[in-house]
Amino acid sequence: MKQQFNFKASWKNAWQNRDFKFQTIISLSVLSVIAIFINDFFQYIEMREGFEISDILLNNISPINLSVYIFIMLYAVIIASIFHLSQYPGILLKCLQAYVILTSMRILTILFFPLEPSASMIQLEDPFIGHLFYGNQIITKDLFFSGHISTMLLLVLYNPFRPFQYLFLTMTILTAICILFQHVHYSIDILAAPIFTYLSYKTATSIPLKINT
């Protein structure tokens, strides 16, 4: 009962804070706008021509379909993180802001760095909720940089519980390895993800928010 009271009290206190409320509404509004137009964006990038990279690492790895394992680890990290961070409204808001910034960066990098998928790529299929976000479209050119890895790394950075950080980081590394073995992304897509993740993290953290997290 005490944990439930603290949980409710922390959210009541946060929502009474005008700064928290304003930033939450703005962040969710921007994310909603992105969600509305993202399918049209995917359709556009799939129709345009890009260029294929000669990736030394992929050239030496036979592709394997590991989609199920990739999404099991991805969703495990996301669900566990949301459940855990729900105890910390301020941190959860910062994570949301960083995700909005990260998604915006990814849209821009995909837009300005058109890539063709590797000819040996095995299509990554979300067996759970992919149809909700991709509208049953086959998306192969959302490459630079990896959205899966950057999202998981963001949740690692914002998790205040050190054992979870280590666990989620391990799962992120394993996911990255699986993605490379499936030839879904080029090596540069994976290597660039931590850079953009950290930039998003630092940018969101720099936004003033006066609330006890």
Order of alpha helices (4+ residues) and beta strands (2+ residues): alpha-alpha-alpha-alpha-alpha-alpha-alpha-alpha-alpha
